[in-house]
Amino acid sequence: MAPGFKALALVGLPLAVALQAQPPSEHVEATDTAAGAAAEEVAQQLVGGSRRSQSDTSMCAMLPDLETGRNLRIGSVPNATLSACPLCMMHPEGSPSLWIQESEDGVGTRIHNMILGMAVAAKNGMNVAGFVSVPFECPVRIYHGFPYGVDAKMVYDFFFGLNSTDLFVNRRQPHVAKYLDIRALEKDTSDTVPLGRPDPLAPGSQSILDASDVAMQFAKQRTARQEIQQYMTKDFVSTLRAMGSNRAVMERPLWFASDGRPTVAVHIRRGDVKEKGMNQFRWSPHSWYMDKILKIRHLMPDADVHVFTSVDESTDQREFNVYKSAGCHVHTDEDKTWASHAVLDAWAHIARADFVILSRSSFGHVPAMLNTNCVIYQEYWNAPMDGWIWAENSDKGSSNLFDMAAFNRCVGRIARPSWGIMR
């Protein structure tokens, strides 16, 4: 970890996020007794009147009351505060709406799913009714868990710039049209009126996309550029970037040099991704990343390069010496007690760097969607944003192709006088 990591960790975060990052003893005054009573009443109703155990092993007992009852909501009524989420409300009030199921994967895939779910809703003339949180032990809480040791709610708040709890309910919605995949939904939103089913486009109607793999479905079903652009429209992307360019993301302290040199953020997918193993399809050799770093440094030798990666107990961190010997800075999540803040630091750098080099992972892909500079996209199943620089992946048979023309155009577009590049 970089020196001063913990000292910087809470700077620039929304109050609710900063509170959640502190030990419970430091914010015990935030507990609302009325909300606690309401929670008990709802719990009684949900378990048929039998009192739920409040032992130390109960999820309900372990969850702090941080938000005066906001994380106790159930039911099918969209929260009024969805109006604070522009991506959720791309159409006039009263338009048909779509509930979206939360993913149980890592935070990158979860937010990627949310974004593409919102894009599906917007493309089909629907607003987002809300998100249904993943099921956990406690029946009265919206609780996202800690995938890979990362506080999902903290990352949601950070990325979207709002209290993400306001977007969620904690039960699958009753009495709404249920769709298991995008194709089934869009069959009923086409020009043909569905027979024997509710019309999902009727004013005020509600449907649910009851699938936690929206990103994977989208990658398989929507592959043509023109088709993808029907979802990732200029209006949608600009709204996404406006939401993501919130104070938490744009004012979080960075480790980049402040002397005007070009800045580079590299995400390398490691941790549970090994050269040989169940996730090997996500693995790329260090030579692939160094090749892209050297392409940047060929034009800008003094570029300040920061590498972000994840490690686990089996990682030999000497594998990252290739970057250190090249004068790059390497940041890992080795201290798992601060894993959530390691994510926020990595995402802030990826969102704001002059150049980004991506792995085959939603972890880097999601914050790179906010970046309007030069993003080098490593070919994989999730499609690139318009304007990203395509690079062939390192799979067997690869020729290491790279869109140098797009790279040179992007450099010319963003170059500053201090870089010493002739445009």
N, C-alpha and C positions, 0 to 999 in steps of 0.2 A: 504494500500500500504506500501511496505517496505520503511524505511527511505532512502533518497538519490535516490529515484526512478527516478526523473526527471533529476538529475545530471548525472545519468548513461545512460540515454535513447539514446543519439545519438552516444555513443562511439562504434566504430567498424562497423558502417554502411557504405555502399557505398555512395559516394558523392551525387548521385541523390536522394537517400532515405533520407539522412540527410537534404538535401535542402527541400524536400517535407514536412518534419516534422516541419520546421520552419515557422513562420508567413510570409505571402507574402512580407511584407515590407523589410524583411531581404535578399530576393533574387530577388528583382525586377530587378536588373541589368542582371539577366539571361534571361530576355525576349528578344527574337530575333525579330526585326521589320520586317525583310524579311519573317520570318515564319508567322507573323501576316498577312501580305499582301497575302501570299499564302493561308492562311486559309480562308480569306475573298473571294478570287477568287473561291476556291473549294466550299464554302458555297453557292455562287451565282449559281454555276452549279447544285448543288444538289437540290436546292429548285426552280429550273426552272427560275432563273434570278431574283426572288423577294428577296429583302434584308431581312434577318432574323432580328427580333427585338433584339436589344442589351440592353434591359431593365435590371434592377437589378435582375429580376426573370428569365432571360434567363440562361440556363445551360452554353451556350457558353461564356456569359459574366463573369460567376463565375469561370470558369476554368482557372488557371494560365498557361502561356506559359513557362513551366519549361524546356522543352527538345528540344528547337530550331527546332520545327516542327516534331519531331519523332512521336508525338501522333496525327498527322493529316492524316496518310496514309489511303487510300481506295484502292479498286481494288482486283484483284485475283493473283497478282504476289507475290510469297513468298519473304520475306525480305532476303537480302543477309546475314544479321547478324545472321540468324538462325544457321550458322556454329559455332557460339559461344555456341550453345545448343547441347551438345553431345547426349542427349536423343532424340533430334529431328532428328538427322542424324545418325541413327544406320546402314544405308546401303549406298552404294556408291552414289556419286553425279549422278543425272540423273535417279535415281530410281523413281518408281511411288510414289506419295505423298498423304497425307490425311490431310484435314482441319478438325479441331475439334471445336465444339461450346462451348463457355464458359458457365459455370453454373451460376445461379443467387442466389445460396445458400450462406452459410457462407464460410469463407476462407478455412476451413479444407476440406469441400466437394469440393470446387472449385479446389483446388490443387490435391485432390485425383482423381477427374475426369480427370484433365490434365495428371497426371501420368499414369492412366489406359488407357487413349486415346493414349498416346505415346506407351504404351506396346502393344496395339492392332495393331497400325501401324507397330511397329517393328516385331511383330510375323507374320504379313502378308506380309513381304518384302517391306514395305513402309517407307518412311521418313515422317516427319511431315511438311506439307506445312505452317502451322501456325494455330493460334487460332482466332476465330471470337468473338469479344467482345460482351457482352450483350448490347442490344439496349437501348440507353438513349435519352434524348431530343435533345442534340446537334448532328447534323448530320455529323460533320467533326472531331470529337474527339474520341480517344480510351479512354473511361472513364468507370471504373469498378464499381464505386459507393462505398458506405460505409456500407456493410452488418453488422448489429449489431453494427454500429458505428466504424467499423474497416476499415482502408484504405487498400483495397484489393491490390492495386499496390505495396504498401510498403511491404506487406507480400510476394507477388510474388518475388520481387527483393531480399528480404532477403533469401528466401528459395532456389531459383535457382541460386543466386550469379551473376545475370546479370541484365541489364536494360530490364525488362519484356515487356516494350512497343514494343521492337523489335520483339517479338513473335506474336504480334496481328495486325489484321486489324479490321475495324469497320463496315464492311458490309458482309452479307452472299455472298459467292462467286458465280458469274454467270457462266453458261456454264461448270459446273463440275457435275459428277455423284453424286446424292444425296442419302444417306442411312439414314434411321430413326433409325436403331438399329444395334448392332454388328452382330447379326445373318444374317441380310440381306446383310451386307457387306461381311461377310465370306462365304456366299453362292456363291457370285461372285468371290471370291478369291480362291475358291477350285479348284480342278482339272478340273471342268466343265467350259468351256468357256461360258460366259453369252451370250444369244441370244437376240438381239433387244436392247442391252444396250452397252455402252462403256466398254471396258475391263479395270478394275481398275488396273490391273497389267501390262499394256502396258508401255514401257519405257516413262517416262515423263508425264504420265497421272495423273490427279488430281481428287480426290473424296472428298466428305465432309460427315463426320459423324454428321448429323444434329440433335443431341440430347444432351440435357444438363444434362442427368441423367446417364452418362456412368458408374459411380461407382455402382449405383443401378442395372443397367442391368447386369453388370459383376457379381455382387453378386448373382443374380438370375440364370444366365445362366451358370456360371462357378464355380462348387462346388467341383469337384474332385481334389485331390492334384496334380495328374499328369497333369490334364488339366490346372490348374492354373500355374504350373511350365513352361508350354509352352509359357506363357506370361512373367511371372516374372522369367526370366532366370538368371543364375549367372552373365552373361555379362550385362544384363539390370540392375540388382540390384546394381552391382558394379559401373556402370556408374551413376546411380541415387545417390548413396552415395558419389561418387566423386564430383558431382555437388553440393549436399547439404552440403558437408563438406567445404564450402567456408569460407572466413574470417569473414563475417558477423555473421554466425552461430557459428563458432568455436572460435571466439575471443570476442564474446559479454560477458561482465562481468556476473559472476554467483554469486548467494547467497549461494552456497554450502560452507560447512566448508573446509578449505584448510589444515587441519591437518592430512590428510590421512585416515579419517574415510570413510566408504562406504557411497555413496550418493544415495538418492532415490527421484525420481520425480513422483508425483501422479497427474493424471488428473481426476477431478470429474465433470461430466456433470451436471450443474445446470443452473442458469439463467432462460431461457424459459422452462426448463425441470423440471416438478413438479411430485410429487408422483401420483397426480390425475390431469389429463389434457391430451391435445391432443398429447403431447410428452412423455407420461408416459412410453412408451416402451423403452425409452432411460435411464430411471431412475434406479438407484441402491442404496440401503440403505447404510448408512455410515458403518454399521456393515460389509458389504462385503469388503470395502476398508480397514477397520481396521484389518480384518482377514489377509489380505495379508501383511500389514505393520508388523503385529506381527510375521508372518512366517519369514520375513526377520530379524526382531530383535531377534528372537529366536536364530539365529546363530550369529548375529552381533548386540548386544544390543545397541551399541553407533552409529548406523546408523543415518545419518543426513537426515531427511525426510522433503521434501517441497511439499506442496499441492497447486495445481493451479486450480482455479475454477472461474466461472462467476456468477455475481449476478445481480439482477434487483430490481426495487422499491418494489417488494413484498417479497424479500428474508429476512428472519430473520437470520442474520449472527451468532446468538447464536448457530445455528445448527452445526457450525464448531468448537465449543468449545471442542468437543470430540477429535479432533486432537491436539488442543493447550494443552489440559490437558495431552496428551500423549507425549508432548515435540516436536510436529511437528510444522513447520512454515507454515502458511496459507497465500497465495497471491491471491487477487481478483482483478477484474477490476472495482472496485467501482468508481474510478475517470474516468468517461467515456471520458474525454478530452484526456486521455492517453491510451485509450483502445487498439490502434494499438500497442503501445510499450508493453502493458501487454501481447499481443499475442507473440511478438518477445521474450520476457523474458521467457515465459512458454515454447516455442518451443526450445529455446537454452538449457534450463535445461533438457527437455525430450530427446533431441538429444544426450546429453553428460553425462547423469547420469549413475551410475553403475547399478541401478535398476530402471525400469519404471513400474508403475501400471496404466493400461489403463481403461478408461470408454468405453461405447458403443458409440463412436463418432469418426468421421474422424479428429476432432480437435487434439486429441492426437495421433491417428493412423499415421497421415502423418509425423510429426517429429520423431516418433518412428521408422519409416522406415529407418532413418539414423543411428539409434543406433545399435551398434554391440555387446553390452553387454547383460544384462538380461532383457527381456521385458515380463511382465506378461500380457497376452492377455485375456480380458474378452469376452467370447463367444458372438458374435453378427453376423449380416449379412455379414459384410466385412471380408474376409478370412485373417488369420494371415500370417505373413511372415514366411518362413522356419526358424526354430530355436527358435521361440517365445514359451513361456511357457503357455500352455492352462489352463484356469480356467473357470469352469462352471459359468454361470451368476446366478442372484438371482431370476429369475422368479419363479412363483408358481410351486411347485413340485421339485425344485432344491435340489440336495443333497450336494451342495457346494464342488463338486469334484475339484481336483487340481492335476496337474501333478508334484508331488513332486520329482520324479526321474529326470525329465528334469530340475527342479529348482536346485537340488543338483549338477547335471552335470555342469550347467551354473556357479554356485557359484565356483565350483572347477576350472573352466576354467579361470575366471577373478580375483580370489582372489589374493590380494596383501599381502606381509608379515606383513604389519601394521595391518591387520585385525585379525591376531592371529588365523586363521583357519587352521587346519591340512588337507592337501590334500592327 
